[in-house]
Amino acid sequence: MPFRADDLWLPFSETARAVLLADPVLRRGVHHLPAAVLLRCDAPADGLLVVRSLVPPAEARGREIPWDAVWSPPGEHGFDDAGDRRGWPPNPFLRRMVALAQALDTPVAYHRIETHGGEILAELAWVADGVQRRVIRPADVADTLQAAMAHLGVVMPSPWFAPHTSSFDWAPHALSASPSEPVPGSLVCALLRGDREEAARCLARGVELDPKDPEPLHLAASLGDEDLVAGLLAAGVVPGASTLASAASMPVALLLRAAGARLDHARLLEDAAAHAPEDVVRWLLAEGATPTRGTWYAAAAGGHSWLLEQLAEPDVDRHETGRYADRTALELAARRGHRDTVAWLVVRGARATERSVVEAAREGRLDVVLDLLALGVTPRARVYRATALMEAARGGHVDVIEALVAAGADLRGTGPSGDDALKVAALHGRLPAVRRLLALGLDPNHADDAGRTALWSAVGGGHADVVQALLTAGADPEITVHGTTLGDFARSRGLEV
């Protein structure tokens, strides 16, 4: 089973507790682990404080704390051997860790680990005690976590550590409720959400950026926001090899070009065809950008029928085996909801496949779903793990669910593990879809092959509103899966049933 931990650790004290809870960002993940729950090790008498789930910004999904939201006071020094590497936290984050160690006169450790099936895929730790700073790698010590914890006064006779087991219940140790609103202060998360105002606030505050990381510039360019792009360029961010392809408007494209964005990247036109508007794509062609094998598929995904005409692909049903994951051009156009491009391809002989309906249903493209059904594609369309109805439920697209059911979709169709549309909707917290599927007659107590019902999935996803809707509809709260009761499972997720 996969396992991830990205946690900040320090010895407990009332002062440290107060400082962490006063921080508007770190307070979201603060936990107190008394010594009694730190099994098989000797720990400080008052236990440890843990700030959980401090992750790269692109991995923050709501409860996690993105690195770029954690700020250090001006003038603090971080680690010499840190930052600017894949999977390594940036120096502003590490300087905040050093500042905590200095202000509290206590050692602080940040530990990252990723495992799968018991095998460690990646692990590193950073330790600061106010005087010394150290990066700990698995190559340096027998066990990275053991070495990091030793700096906090924790003696671990073995690498086994109770908080890093899947059965450990963190919920009782949380010192504050996990808020549902986005973490403030993260430029990358704001850009990923399309929250231009928050992104502008981050820039105005003087966010520290890595000039060699073009990701924020890519995101701002894809929003077509000239002010944000100009602000990032002024902050020293250098356009990457394909940043120009992210431009959502000509003014942004020209800003990037003036800042030195390249035109000679091998897949520039391909990337632009998939994401940029027509005027940017035509400009790139005029500037000499060269089509690649994948440009045909990218043009279909971007809805550029005019470019498909220019490229004149002889086999409209050919599957791409590279970047577009064995899809046809029509399937890519359906997924993005480009009705005109779908029609253009059909006129030229492209087949409307079951996958095309599943792709369109997943993304909530009602008009395309109706067009494909009218062309004779079955409403019971399936691609291995899921039916079109299940994919519509996954996205919470009630109108697509209605259209598929009206056309004859199998309401009770399941995937290979026994999942049905209701369970999929519950897992992803799609309350309107859950209510509609219940009204259409789906059984709230249908279980998959492992005995998990829609209620179990809703609890696993932390969706309290869906849990209540299922209970009201008669879902059984007394189920047990692999020896764990639903009540215990819910408490581990901070819910009650």
NUTI-80522 format. One record per residue (C-alpha): x, y, z; residue in three letters. Coordinates in steps of 0.5 Angstrom, whole numbers, plus 500, padded with zeros to 3 digits. Layout:
N
XYZALA;...
//
This chain:
497
500500500MET;502507499PRO;504511505PHE;507519505ARG;509523511ALA;511530510ASP;511533518ASP;515538522LEU;517535529TRP;519539535LEU;519537543PRO;512539546PHE;512546551SER;506550552GLU;510556549THR;511552543ALA;504550543ARG;502557543ALA;507559538VAL;504554533LEU;497555534LEU;498563533ALA;501562526ASP;495562521PRO;498557517VAL;502552521LEU;496552526ARG;492548521ARG;496542522GLY;498542529VAL;498535533HIS;500534540HIS;503526541LEU;504525549PRO;509520550ALA;504515552ALA;502514545VAL;510514542LEU;510506543LEU;517502543ARG;521509544CYS;523513549ASP;521520548ALA;521527552PRO;516527558ALA;511532555ASP;511528548GLY;512532541LEU;508537537LEU;507535530VAL;505539524VAL;502535519ARG;502535512SER;507540509LEU;507539502VAL;509541495PRO;504546493PRO;502542487ALA;500537492GLU;496541497ALA;489539496ARG;485542502GLY;488540508ARG;495540507GLU;500546508ILE;503548502PRO;511550503TRP;510556499ASP;505559505ALA;510558510VAL;514564511TRP;520566515SER;522572518PRO;527577514PRO;534576515GLY;534569517GLU;538564514HIS;536557512GLY;540551510PHE;546551505ASP;545544503ASP;537545501ALA;532548496GLY;532548489ASP;532540488ARG;526536486ARG;522534492GLY;526538497TRP;523544500PRO;525551498PRO;529555503ASN;524560505PRO;520554508PHE;527552511LEU;528558514ARG;522558518ARG;524552521MET;530555523VAL;527561526ALA;522556530LEU;528553533ALA;532559535GLN;525563538ALA;523557542LEU;531554543ASP;529547541THR;531543536PRO;526542530VAL;526537525ALA;522536518TYR;521529515HIS;519527508ARG;518520506ILE;514516501GLU;513508501THR;510503497HIS;509496499GLY;514497504GLY;519499500GLU;522507501ILE;521511495LEU;524517497ALA;526520504GLU;530526507LEU;530530514ALA;532537516TRP;534538523VAL;535545526ALA;537546533ASP;538554533GLY;546553532VAL;547547527GLN;543545521ARG;543538518ARG;540535512VAL;540527513ILE;540522508ARG;538515508PRO;545514505ALA;548517511ASP;545513517VAL;542506518ALA;535510519ASP;533517517THR;527518522LEU;531515528GLN;537520526ALA;532526526ALA;528524532MET;535523536ALA;536530535HIS;529531539LEU;531527545GLY;527521542VAL;530514542VAL;528509538MET;531502539PRO;528500532SER;525504526PRO;518502528TRP;515508530PHE;507508532ALA;505515528PRO;508512522HIS;503506521THR;496506517SER;492504524SER;495510528PHE;489515530ASP;491522529TRP;484525530ALA;484525538PRO;491529538HIS;489535533ALA;490541537LEU;485545532SER;480543527ALA;482543520SER;479548516PRO;475547510SER;478554507GLU;484554502PRO;491556506VAL;492563505PRO;499565502GLY;500560497SER;502563491LEU;502557487VAL;495554490CYS;492561489ALA;494560481LEU;492553481LEU;485555484ARG;485561479GLY;484566485ASP;487572482ARG;486576488GLU;490572492GLU;495571487ALA;496578487ALA;496579494ARG;502574495CYS;506578490LEU;505584493ALA;507581500ARG;514580496GLY;514572495VAL;520569494GLU;521566488LEU;526561485ASP;528564478PRO;529557475LYS;522555477ASP;517557471PRO;511553474GLU;508560477PRO;509563470LEU;506557467HIS;500558471LEU;499565471ALA;500565463ALA;495560463SER;490564466LEU;491570461GLY;493575467ASP;498580464GLU;499583471ASP;501577474LEU;505575469VAL;508582469ALA;509581476GLY;513574476LEU;517577471LEU;519583475ALA;520578481ALA;526575476GLY;522568474VAL;525566467VAL;520563462PRO;521556461GLY;523552455ALA;515551453SER;512557458THR;510561451LEU;505555450ALA;501556456SER;499563454ALA;492564454ALA;492571450SER;496574445MET;498580450PRO;501575455VAL;504571449ALA;508578447LEU;510579454LEU;513572455LEU;516573448ARG;519580450ALA;522577456ALA;526572452GLY;521566452ALA;524561447ARG;520559440LEU;525553438ASP;522548444HIS;521542440ALA;514541442ARG;512548443LEU;507548438LEU;504541440GLU;503544447ASP;500551445ALA;495547440ALA;493543447ALA;492549451HIS;492556448ALA;487560444PRO;487560436GLU;490567435ASP;496565439VAL;497558436VAL;497562429ARG;502567431TRP;507561433LEU;506558426LEU;507564423ALA;513565428GLU;516558425GLY;514553430ALA;514546428THR;509541428PRO;510534431THR;507528431ARG;503529437GLY;500536434THR;495532431TRP;492530437TYR;494536441ALA;490540436ALA;484535437ALA;484536445ALA;485544444GLY;479544439GLY;483547433HIS;479544427SER;483549422TRP;489546425LEU;487539424LEU;485541416GLU;492544415GLN;495538418LEU;491533414ALA;492527418GLU;490521413PRO;488516419ASP;483520423VAL;482513427ASP;490512429ARG;491512436HIS;497516440GLU;501511444THR;505517447GLY;503523451ARG;496522450TYR;495515453ALA;492511447ASP;487516445ARG;484518438THR;483525436ALA;476524437LEU;476522444GLU;481527446LEU;476532443ALA;470529446ALA;474529453ARG;475537452ARG;468538450GLY;469541443HIS;463539439ARG;465542432ASP;472538432THR;468532434VAL;463533428ALA;469535424TRP;472528425LEU;466524424VAL;465527417VAL;472525416ARG;470518418GLY;472518425ALA;469513429ARG;465515435ALA;467510440THR;465508447GLU;471511450ARG;469518447SER;462517451VAL;466515457VAL;471521457GLU;466526455ALA;461524461ALA;467524466ARG;468532464GLU;461533464GLY;460535457ARG;453534456LEU;452537449ASP;458532447VAL;455526450VAL;448527447LEU;451528440ASP;455521441LEU;449518443LEU;445520437ALA;451517433LEU;449511436GLY;454510441VAL;451506447THR;449509453PRO;452503457ARG;459505454ALA;465502459ARG;472503459VAL;475497463TYR;474500470ARG;468504469ALA;462506465THR;460512463ALA;455513468LEU;460512474MET;465517471GLU;459522470ALA;458520478ALA;465521479ARG;465528477GLY;458530480GLY;455531473HIS;447530474VAL;445533468ASP;450527464VAL;447522469ILE;440524467GLU;442524460ALA;445517460LEU;439514464VAL;434517460ALA;438513454ALA;438507457GLY;444506461ALA;445501466ASP;444504473LEU;446498477ARG;453497473GLY;459496477THR;466496476GLY;471490476PRO;471491484SER;464492485GLY;463499485ASP;457502483ASP;455510481ALA;453511488LEU;459509491LYS;463513486VAL;459519487ALA;460518495ALA;467517495LEU;468524491HIS;463528495GLY;458529490ARG;452531494LEU;447533488PRO;449526484ALA;449522491VAL;442525492ARG;439524485ARG;442517484LEU;438515491LEU;432518488ALA;433514481LEU;433507486GLY;440505487LEU;441501494ASP;445505499PRO;447499502ASN;450496496HIS;457493497ALA;463492493ASP;467486493ASP;471488499ALA;464490503GLY;465497503ARG;459501501THR;457508499ALA;457510506LEU;464507508TRP;467511502SER;464518504ALA;467517511VAL;473515507GLY;473522503GLY;471526509GLY;465528506HIS;460529512ALA;454532508ASP;454526504VAL;455521510VAL;448525513GLN;445524506ALA;446516506LEU;444515513LEU;438519512THR;437514506ALA;437508510GLY;445506509ALA;447501515ASP;452505520PRO;454498523GLU;458495517ILE;465492519THR;470492513VAL;477487515HIS;475488522GLY;474495523THR;468498524THR;465504521LEU;464508527GLY;472507528ASP;473508521PHE;469515522ALA;473517528ARG;480516525SER;477521519ARG;474526524GLY;467524523LEU;461521527GLU;456516524VAL;
//
